[in-house]
Amino acid sequence: MMTCSRVVSVLLLLSAINLALMIPGGLVETRDFPNYSVAVLAAFNVFLTGLGLGSLILAFRVFQTRQVGPLMPLAGLAYTAVYLLDLVHIFPVSSTPMPGPLMTLEVVGTALGLALIDAGLRCKANGSAADRSVVGLPRWALVILPVLAGTIIIFATISAQ
């Protein structure tokens, strides 16, 4: 049986992978957003990239320490909000209809987000609170992650215009 912290780390990993599949210009996100300025699109892509890469870092930390802190349910809330806002056509609104595969991934992402909220709160309630120790990322990750983030943000912003 998986421990509470392992469930949270797997949910964080799956959420990040699911989000990565929806990068604008990728396999399933083929919509364009001409009614938004480059600044709005870039800000949204910074948020999404931070959420996705931050989830990978959190998943690594939870896996290594077996400790779950308050950021895990907040990450689940962020995923859930992003997907629901898009599914109910509040933000972002596109001139192109949402493709079926994208809708499916967003529904899956919503379910993963809700599960992450639940698992994060349950772990916290069961005493699996985060400790104050720091799990460092490997040095290569400290170089690769900012470069990867910048590349994703630029690519996604250009693709969404």
ABEGO torsion letter per residue (X at the ends): XBBAAAAAAAAAAAAAAAAAAABBGBAABABBBAABBAAAAAAAAAAAAAAAAAAAAAAAAAAAAGBBBAAAAAAAAAAAAAAAAAAAGAOBBBABBBBAAAAAAAAAAAAAAAAAAAAAAAAAAAGBBBBABBBBBBAAAAAAAAAAAAAAAAAAAAAAX
